[in-house]
Amino acid sequence: MNMEFLILFLSGASIGLFSSFFGIGGGALIVPVLYSLYPDITDTIVISTSLGTIFLITIVNSFNFYLGKMTPPSKIIIAFMFSTLIGGYLGSQLTYLVNTSVSKKIIATTLIIIVLKNIFFKTTVKEEIVRDTTLNLGLTGFFGAFISSLTGLGGGIIFVPMLLSLVKLPAKKVSPYSNIAMMFATLVGTLPHFFNPLQNANVLNVKLAPYFIGQVNIAIVLILAVSAFFTSKLGVKFNDLVNEKTKKILLSLLLLALSMKMFLL
């Protein structure tokens, strides 16, 4: 049990650092960890527990960005709120019908394409968002939230590349924007799972089984989220210190590694 808690705590600390630095939410780390620790639990448990954790993490991250005066304008927040709520709701309704392993491999392939695009094709980065990106922001919010609810990966691995390539957002603004979008997306993606009872008896063999509410394991969510809290501010600080070129290279390497990992799940 002690080793189980230690692994969850260290995983949460890593998630907090990466989520606030890259704006990826941490789901790409949470999902492999949960599958490795609890091989008998269902996809819906992994997805809902992951989304619940990311929701708490992005609240903390967004608050830290607010304190650092890096929060997006109110009109952007509203656009993200509506688009992610719609995408997140639709994705959550399909969770019990779609083979999530197929979805992960589709995302992995998309990530590889995005990495290749970042490496071989240069894009002109604008310093400020202009009016004609409002639709692109809405599409980013919808698509990212839909994938988030369907796979439990948080949406950051979709939000971040789209904000960079579709919206042409400066790298230092990507993390604050994506965390706001993920906060709304994971909230609506998690809620329906609280009302769906467990169907797989094997889940009762999990040591933290008494802490389930519907498909969501509250104990795992709190352990991961609390440990992530301690490293979230560090990620925000690095976000402001690392230059955009270095950050883009690091992000490409991380996305490539995550895509390879998802192919093996």
C-alpha positions as CSV (number, residue, x, y, z in Angstrom):
1,M,0.0,0.0,0.0
2,N,2.9,2.4,0.9
3,M,4.5,1.8,-2.5
4,E,1.1,2.4,-4.2
5,F,0.7,5.8,-2.5
6,L,4.4,6.7,-3.2
7,I,3.9,6.0,-6.9
8,L,0.7,8.0,-7.0
9,F,2.3,10.9,-5.1
10,L,5.4,11.0,-7.4
11,S,3.2,10.8,-10.4
12,G,1.1,13.7,-9.2
13,A,4.2,15.8,-8.6
14,S,5.4,15.2,-12.2
15,I,1.9,15.9,-13.5
16,G,1.7,19.3,-11.7
17,L,5.1,20.4,-13.1
18,F,4.4,19.3,-16.7
19,S,0.8,20.6,-16.8
20,S,1.6,24.1,-15.7
21,F,4.8,24.3,-17.8
22,F,3.5,22.9,-21.1
23,G,-0.3,23.3,-20.5
24,I,-0.8,19.6,-21.3
25,G,-3.1,18.8,-18.3
26,G,-1.3,15.7,-17.3
27,G,-3.8,13.1,-18.5
28,A,-1.1,11.6,-20.8
29,L,0.8,10.7,-17.7
30,I,-2.2,9.8,-15.4
31,V,-3.7,7.3,-17.9
32,P,-0.6,5.1,-18.3
33,V,0.0,5.2,-14.5
34,L,-3.5,4.1,-13.7
35,Y,-3.4,1.3,-16.2
36,S,-0.1,0.1,-14.9
37,L,-1.1,0.2,-11.2
38,Y,-4.6,-1.2,-11.7
39,P,-4.7,-3.5,-14.8
40,D,-8.1,-4.9,-13.9
41,I,-10.1,-1.7,-13.8
42,T,-12.2,-0.5,-16.8
43,D,-11.5,2.3,-19.3
44,T,-14.4,4.3,-17.9
45,I,-12.8,4.3,-14.4
46,V,-9.4,5.4,-15.8
47,I,-11.0,8.1,-17.9
48,S,-13.2,9.5,-15.1
49,T,-10.5,9.4,-12.5
50,S,-8.0,11.0,-14.8
51,L,-10.5,13.8,-15.7
52,G,-11.4,14.5,-12.1
53,T,-7.7,14.8,-11.2
54,I,-7.0,17.2,-14.1
55,F,-10.0,19.3,-13.2
56,L,-8.5,20.0,-9.7
57,I,-5.0,20.5,-11.1
58,T,-6.2,23.0,-13.7
59,I,-8.0,25.0,-11.1
60,V,-4.8,25.4,-9.2
61,N,-2.8,26.2,-12.4
62,S,-5.4,28.8,-13.5
63,F,-5.3,30.5,-10.2
64,N,-1.5,30.7,-10.3
65,F,-1.7,32.2,-13.8
66,Y,-4.3,34.7,-12.5
67,L,-1.9,35.7,-9.7
68,G,0.8,36.1,-12.3
69,K,-1.5,38.3,-14.5
70,M,-1.4,35.8,-17.3
71,T,-5.1,35.0,-17.5
72,P,-6.7,35.2,-21.0
73,P,-9.2,38.1,-21.7
74,S,-12.8,37.4,-20.5
75,K,-14.2,37.0,-24.1
76,I,-11.7,34.2,-24.6
77,I,-12.7,32.5,-21.4
78,I,-16.4,32.7,-22.4
79,A,-15.6,31.3,-25.8
80,F,-13.7,28.4,-24.3
81,M,-16.4,27.8,-21.7
82,F,-19.2,27.3,-24.2
83,S,-17.2,25.3,-26.8
84,T,-15.6,23.0,-24.3
85,L,-18.9,22.3,-22.5
86,I,-20.5,21.2,-25.7
87,G,-17.5,19.1,-26.8
88,G,-17.0,17.6,-23.3
89,Y,-20.6,16.6,-23.0
90,L,-20.7,14.8,-26.4
91,G,-17.4,13.0,-25.6
92,S,-18.7,11.8,-22.2
93,Q,-21.8,10.4,-23.8
94,L,-19.7,8.3,-26.2
95,T,-17.3,7.0,-23.6
96,Y,-19.3,3.9,-22.9
97,L,-19.8,3.1,-26.6
98,V,-16.4,3.7,-28.2
99,N,-13.3,1.6,-28.0
100,T,-11.0,4.1,-26.2
101,S,-7.8,2.2,-27.3
102,V,-8.6,3.0,-30.9
103,S,-9.1,6.7,-29.9
104,K,-5.7,6.8,-28.2
105,K,-4.0,5.4,-31.3
106,I,-5.7,8.0,-33.5
107,I,-4.5,10.7,-31.1
108,A,-1.0,9.2,-31.1
109,T,-0.9,9.4,-34.9
110,T,-2.1,13.0,-34.8
111,L,0.6,13.9,-32.3
112,I,3.3,12.5,-34.5
113,I,2.0,14.5,-37.5
114,I,2.0,17.7,-35.3
115,V,5.6,17.0,-34.1
116,L,6.7,16.6,-37.7
117,K,5.0,19.8,-38.7
118,N,6.7,21.7,-35.8
119,I,10.1,20.3,-36.9
120,F,9.9,20.7,-40.6
121,F,7.5,23.7,-41.1
122,K,8.0,27.1,-39.7
123,T,5.1,29.2,-38.6
124,T,4.8,32.9,-38.1
125,V,4.0,33.6,-34.5
126,K,1.9,36.7,-33.7
127,E,2.3,38.6,-30.6
128,E,-1.4,39.2,-30.0
129,I,-4.6,37.4,-30.8
130,V,-6.6,39.1,-33.5
131,R,-10.4,38.9,-34.0
132,D,-10.4,36.3,-36.8
133,T,-9.0,33.7,-34.4
134,T,-12.2,33.6,-32.3
135,L,-13.6,30.8,-34.5
136,N,-10.3,28.9,-34.3
137,L,-10.3,29.2,-30.5
138,G,-13.9,27.8,-30.4
139,L,-13.0,24.9,-32.6
140,T,-9.9,24.2,-30.5
141,G,-12.1,24.2,-27.4
142,F,-14.7,21.9,-28.8
143,F,-12.3,19.4,-30.4
144,G,-10.0,19.3,-27.4
145,A,-12.8,18.8,-24.9
146,F,-14.4,16.1,-27.0
147,I,-11.1,14.1,-27.1
148,S,-10.6,14.8,-23.4
149,S,-13.9,13.3,-22.4
150,L,-13.5,10.4,-24.7
151,T,-10.0,9.3,-23.7
152,G,-9.3,10.8,-20.3
153,L,-6.1,12.4,-21.6
154,G,-7.2,15.9,-20.4
155,G,-7.2,17.6,-23.8
156,G,-4.0,19.4,-23.3
157,I,-2.1,17.3,-25.8
158,I,-4.8,18.5,-28.3
159,F,-5.2,22.0,-27.0
160,V,-1.5,22.9,-27.0
161,P,-0.7,21.9,-30.6
162,M,-3.9,23.5,-31.9
163,L,-3.2,26.7,-30.1
164,L,0.3,26.8,-31.5
165,S,-0.5,25.8,-35.1
166,L,-4.1,26.8,-35.7
167,V,-4.5,29.9,-33.5
168,K,-0.8,30.9,-33.8
169,L,-0.6,31.7,-30.1
170,P,2.8,32.7,-28.7
171,A,4.2,29.8,-26.7
172,K,4.2,31.6,-23.3
173,K,0.4,32.2,-23.6
174,V,-0.4,28.6,-24.5
175,S,-0.3,27.2,-21.0
176,P,-2.6,29.8,-19.4
177,Y,-5.1,29.4,-22.3
178,S,-5.0,25.6,-22.4
179,N,-5.5,25.3,-18.6
180,I,-8.6,27.5,-18.8
181,A,-10.0,25.3,-21.6
182,M,-9.2,22.1,-19.8
183,M,-10.8,23.3,-16.5
184,F,-14.2,23.6,-18.3
185,A,-13.6,20.5,-20.4
186,T,-12.7,18.1,-17.6
187,L,-15.5,19.4,-15.4
188,V,-18.2,18.5,-17.9
189,G,-16.4,15.3,-18.8
190,T,-16.2,14.1,-15.2
191,L,-19.7,14.8,-13.9
192,P,-21.7,12.1,-15.8
193,H,-19.4,9.4,-14.5
194,F,-20.4,10.1,-10.9
195,F,-23.9,8.8,-11.8
196,N,-22.9,5.6,-13.5
197,P,-22.5,2.6,-11.1
198,L,-19.6,0.2,-11.3
199,Q,-20.2,-2.7,-13.6
200,N,-17.0,-4.7,-13.3
201,A,-16.6,-6.9,-10.2
202,N,-12.8,-7.0,-10.7
203,V,-12.6,-3.4,-9.5
204,L,-13.4,-4.6,-6.0
205,N,-9.9,-6.1,-5.8
206,V,-8.4,-2.6,-6.0
207,K,-7.0,-1.5,-2.7
208,L,-8.7,1.9,-2.9
209,A,-12.0,0.4,-3.9
210,P,-14.0,1.9,-0.9
211,Y,-13.4,5.4,-2.3
212,F,-15.4,5.1,-5.5
213,I,-18.3,7.4,-6.3
214,G,-19.8,6.0,-9.4
215,Q,-16.8,5.5,-11.8
216,V,-14.6,8.1,-10.1
217,N,-12.1,7.1,-7.4
218,I,-12.0,10.1,-5.1
219,A,-8.9,8.8,-3.2
220,I,-6.7,8.6,-6.3
221,V,-8.0,11.9,-7.5
222,L,-7.1,13.7,-4.3
223,I,-3.6,12.0,-4.0
224,L,-2.6,13.0,-7.5
225,A,-4.1,16.5,-7.3
226,V,-2.6,17.3,-3.9
227,S,0.9,16.2,-4.9
228,A,0.6,18.1,-8.1
229,F,-0.2,21.3,-6.1
230,F,3.4,21.4,-4.8
231,T,5.0,21.5,-8.2
232,S,2.4,23.6,-10.1
233,K,4.0,26.9,-9.1
234,L,7.4,25.7,-10.2
235,G,6.0,24.9,-13.6
236,V,4.5,28.4,-13.9
237,K,7.8,29.9,-13.0
238,F,9.7,27.9,-15.7
239,N,7.0,28.9,-18.2
240,D,8.1,32.5,-17.9
241,L,11.8,31.8,-17.9
242,V,12.3,29.4,-20.8
243,N,12.4,30.9,-24.3
244,E,9.8,29.9,-26.9
245,K,12.3,28.0,-29.2
246,T,13.5,25.8,-26.3
247,K,10.0,25.2,-25.1
248,K,8.8,24.2,-28.5
249,I,11.6,21.7,-28.9
250,L,10.9,20.2,-25.4
251,L,7.2,20.1,-26.2
252,S,7.8,18.3,-29.5
253,L,10.0,15.7,-27.7
254,L,7.4,15.2,-25.0
255,L,4.6,14.8,-27.5
256,L,6.6,12.2,-29.4
257,A,7.3,10.2,-26.3
258,L,3.7,10.3,-25.2
259,S,2.5,9.2,-28.7
260,M,4.8,6.2,-28.6
261,K,3.6,5.3,-25.1
262,M,-0.1,5.5,-26.2
263,F,0.6,3.1,-29.1
264,L,1.8,0.6,-26.6
265,L,-1.2,0.9,-24.2
